[in-house]
Amino acid sequence: MSGETGLKTHNARELHERYLEDGTNKLLQVKSADPARRRSRRALRNYLFLILSVSFVIIYVFPRILQIRGVTRLHTSDQSTVIASNGSNIVPLEAHIMSKCPDARDCLRDLVVPAMEQIADKVDFKLSYIGSITNDNEVHCKHGSTECLGNMLGLCAADLFPSDTKRSLGFSTCMIMSYQQIPSRELVEHCSLEHGIPFEDLNACVSEEGKGLDLLEASVQRSQKAGVEKSCTIRVAGEKWCVRDGAAWKDCTDGHEVEDLVRVVKSRTKSS
């Protein structure tokens, strides 16, 4: 999906005035930022963190079966992807997406996730996000401020588990499979539980005092520097390899099937 359309974009910083949630999982519009209200919001958020932390432990003590319909899941319970800091055989693999884009969903589900099951130990994988930055350094997302929040959640998951690519990619894939619901609390809790990422840590990362917005700005700048505008764009070793746009694969130099991506990565590993 192209990032350059006539659709209205939204300022990501709006999220910092609308992030607290009520019991119906709707974002509240905070109309005042005076110190007293900020203290009240902070106290409420800390209280919610405590309740959610207790709930998180209870759920793990008394586990229940959770399923994601139609998703090829990454298994994160017994291993992680550790990138060798000096390994010349590690191939950079990057997917540039928008979290509320159906093409990104198809790209992760049909290509990236199943390929990573085979090549996770051979690549330095990164999810980067597409957006725009104004002259005033404001970040905008094509599908609105809720997409900015979805992007930040994916980036925060990767930041929380920098050496466990399978875990963070599994979380992001879980979210994007239900992209219409991003960033509902129910969806975030479900995906964080499914992939072992503490919800309260994600919540703190995207909150006003967190680093989510900085992560988003850096990620958007990275996509811009690479000249990427379409979600989903796959790059291998810094070069554009394939694009999923408009429900079709385009500009794919070596095919677009899982075995094609696996073959290209393995060939570059051998030649490096």
N, C-alpha and C positions, 0 to 999 in steps of 0.2 A: 504494500500500500504506500502510495507516494506521500511524502511529507509536504509537498508543495501543491496545495489545492486551495480552493476558495472557501473551505470550511473555516468557521470561526475558531480561533485558538483562545486559550485561557491562561491566565497568569498562575504559575505554580505557587507563588507566595500567598495566594488566596487561601490555600489549604491551612496555613498557620493561623488563620482566623476562624477556621471552620472545622477543626479536627475532632473536638470532643463529641462523643456520641451519647444519645439518650437511650432509653430502654428499648426503643423500636429500631435501633441501628440506623437512625437517620442522623446526618451531620447537622449540628446546630450552627446557626449563624450567630457569631459573637460580634456584637455591634459596639462594644466598648473595650478598650485595651488599658483602662486605668489600673494602677497597681493593686487596688483591692480586688478587682475582678480577676486579675492575673493570679493573685494568691489563692483565690477561691478555686479557680480552674486547676491550679497546680495541686491543691489539696484533694480535689475530686479525682484528678487523674491518678494520684498516688494511692488513693483508696481503691480505685478500680484495679490498679496494678496488683494490689494485695489480694483482692478477691479473685482475680484471674490467675494469680500464681497458685493459690490454694486449689482452685478448680483444675488447673493444669496437672498438679501432682495427683489429685484424686482420679483424674481420668487415666493417668498412667498406671496407678495402682490397680484400678479396676478397668482394664482396657476394653474397648469395644471395637467391633469390626467396622472399619470405614472403607468405602469403595469410591473410586472415581470412574464414572461411566465413560467407556471408550478411550481411556488413556493408557498408553504404554508407560508404565511406571518405572522409575529408577529406584533400585534398592540401595538404601543408605544405612541400614542398621549394622552392617558388619565390615564396611570398608569405606575408605575415602580416597579421593584423587589427590595425591601429593605431587606437586610439580617440582621437579629437580631444578634447583637454582642455577646449576651450571651444566645442565644436560643439553647438549647440542642436538640431541635427537628429538626433543620436544617441539612439536609443530604448533604455531599459533593458529587457533581456530576461533572465529568470532561470529556471532549472530547479532545483527542490528535489528531491533524490533520496536514496536509500540505495544504496550501491554493490553490495549483494548482493540487490537486489530485482528480480524479473522485470518488474514494471511499469515500473521505471526503464529497464531494457534496451529494452523496447518503445518507450518514450517517446523515448529518444535515437535509436534506430535508425529509427523510422518517422516521426518528426516533427522533432525538434530538428536532427539532423545534416543531413538533406536541405534543411531550411529555411535553415540557416546557409550552405549553399552559395550561396544566392541573396541573403542579407541580411546577411552578416557585416560588411560595411562600413557598415551602417546601424544597428547595435545595439551596446550595451555589454553583452556577454554574461557571465553568471556562473553557475557551478555551485555551489549551496549544498547542505549536507547536513543531514539530519534525525536528531535524536537527543534525548537528555535530559541535563540537568545537575542533579546532586544539590545539596543545601544545602552540601555539603563541596566543591563545585566539581569533582566527578568527572564525566567524560563517559561516558555509556552509549550503546551502539548496539543496536538491536533484534535484529539477527542475529548478535550476538556480537562478541568482540574482533577477530576477523579482518575483520569489516566496518569497524570503527573504523580498522584499518590500511588497508583499501582506500579509505576516505574520505580518509585523510591522504595517500595516494599521489596521488589526484586533485588535492587542494589543493596539494600540493607541486609538481606539474607546472605548475599555473597560477601559482604563486608564482615558479617558475624562469623562466617565459616570460610575464610579465605583459602584454606587447603582442602576443602571438601566440596569440590565442584558438583558432585552428584547430588548432594543434599540441597544446595541452593538452586541448582537447575531443576530438581524435582519440585521444589516449592514453587518456582516461577511457572513451571509447566502446569502444575495443579491450578494455580490462579488463572492462567490464561485460557485453560479449558472452559472456564465459566466467565469469560472476559466481560460479559454483559453485567455481571454482578459485582465487579471490582468497583470500589473497595469495601464491600459489605463486611461487617464484623464476622458474620457467620462463615463466610468464605475464607477469610484470613485465618480465623481460628482453626477451621477444618484443615487447611493446607499446612499450617504451622505444626499442628499435631501430627498430621500424616508424615511429615518429614523431620520431625524432632527439632524444630526451631522454636524456642520460647516466644510466645506471643508478646509477652511484656517487653522483651528486648526489641522486637520489631516495632512495637508501638512507641517505645522510647526513641528509637532511631528516627522515625518520621515525625515526631512531635516538634514543638517549637524550639526546644533546647537541643534536639538531636542533630545528626549530621546528614540526614536524608537529602535535604535540599542541596547541600554542597556536593554530595555524590551524584545527584541528578545533573547538576550544572556541568560537572566534569565529564559525565558520560555523554551528554548532548554535544559538548565541545569535541569530544573524541570522534563521534559520528560525523560531525561537520568537517573536521580535519581530514577524515577519510573520504569525504565527498559522497557520503551515503545519504540518500533521501527516501528510499523505499523500504518499507517493512513487509517482508523480511529479506534482508541481504546477508548472505553468507560469504565470509572472507576466509581464505586459507593462506597462511603465511603472508598476510598483509595484502593479498590480491583478491579482487572480487571473483567469486567462484560461481555463485548462482543466486537468483532472485525469485522470490515468491511474491507476485503482485497481481491483483485482480483475479484471484482464484486460479492462477496459472503460473507455471514455472517459466522463467524468462532468463535470457542471457547466461545460460548454463554452459560452460565450456567443456565439461567432462561428464555430462549427465546430471540427473537430479535424484537418483535413487539412493537408498542407504548404502548399497554395495559400492556405488560410485564414489561417495564421500569417503568411505572406509578405504577404498583402493588408493585414492589420491593421497590421503594422509599417510598410509603405509609406504607408498612409493617415495614420498618426501622424507619420511623417517629413514629409509634405507640409503637415500642419496645424500643425507646431511652428514 
